[in-house]
Amino acid sequence: MTQTDPTVTRERFAERPSSRYGPRRAHARRPKRRRRLRRTVLVLLAAAVVAAGGTYGWAETRLRRDVDLGAYGDRPPPGEGTNYLIVGSDSRDGLSEDDVKDLHAGGGGGRRTDSMMLLHTGANGATMVSLPRDSWVTLPGRLDTTTGKIKRPERDKLNAAFSYGGPELLAHTVERNTGLRVDHYAEIGFAGFVNIVDAVGGVRMCLDRDIKDEKSGADLREGCHTLDGRQALAYVRQRHQEREGDLGRSKNQQKLLSTLAHQAARPDTLFDPTRIGPAAQAGLDTLIVDEDMSLRDLSRMFRAVQSVSGGHGRRLNVPVSGIGVPTSKGNVLKWDPEKAPRLFADLRHDRPPAA
């Protein structure tokens, strides 16, 4: 395949109107060329081939393919389209003690989920669905590694699945409760998230109110700001000032992730080696993916997330029927028994979701 010359590509960008609301004639003349160019540069970003000064083979070896999605068996049949489970964990790998303190990342050991999103791609574009970590779901039967005994299926919060059985049990739990087959898994920890945001020069976010949260360290003013990695992490982790609690936090996470993907795909980031090189390396070094994930799959996932930010996809939350419902496991969020299954059925058959 012929490689795109970055110089020629920059000239093509320069030929476009400076504003997205420029003359319609200029936009109409080059729709195909713009689509081809967009696909090319996004693949370059995700694969870190040209811009990062490496090779495809090098980038392939950087992926940590640690997750066996078929570990528990009894999986739903493949549906139409592709489903990615995107997870932000509170892993502190790569953080010093000072980093942990500065990022307000202390508390608890091990590795737990901090955010979960289901990304579906297919003939009708991309749909990103947040799965709040306090969702009240059924955990499948499993081996209790602490006692060596088989545990029966039980009701618990969704993020408990990761605590009990890591990515494999989490993916199996998502499949069990949605009926969707998880085709690919991607996880990034605190350090990786902060490094990527900083490497691309921060992420531009507009806030409709002041946000101050002692637990996450968020201290942000109303208005538009470029958040650095530490501020962005605090923003997506805070939920105590959200009227909808965990659901509001999920919406913030969707918004920031899609905005970050859109910003990383801008020409001034893609073709600046001082930005895209470190960003690509930070992403590849801190990602944990499933055994079958390739760089091509990763680039498709990135393009889908970027398309959601660009207005060519959908951002949804699982329809709920109760927020803050008290249970033996604390307050939980209950999915709507009619609307949630309908949403997952639409995704399974690659139909535009009604919700």
Helices and strands as residue ranges (DSSP letters): H 6-15, H 24-29, H 31-47, H 56-62, E 64-67, E 82-89, H 97-102, E 113-122, E 125-130, E 136-139, E 142-143, E 150-151, E 154-157, H 158-178, E 184-188, H 190-199, E 203-207, E 211-213, E 218-220, E 223-227, H 229-237, H 246-264, H 267-270, H 273-286, E 287-290, H 295-309, E 313-317, E 320-327, E 330-335, H 339-348
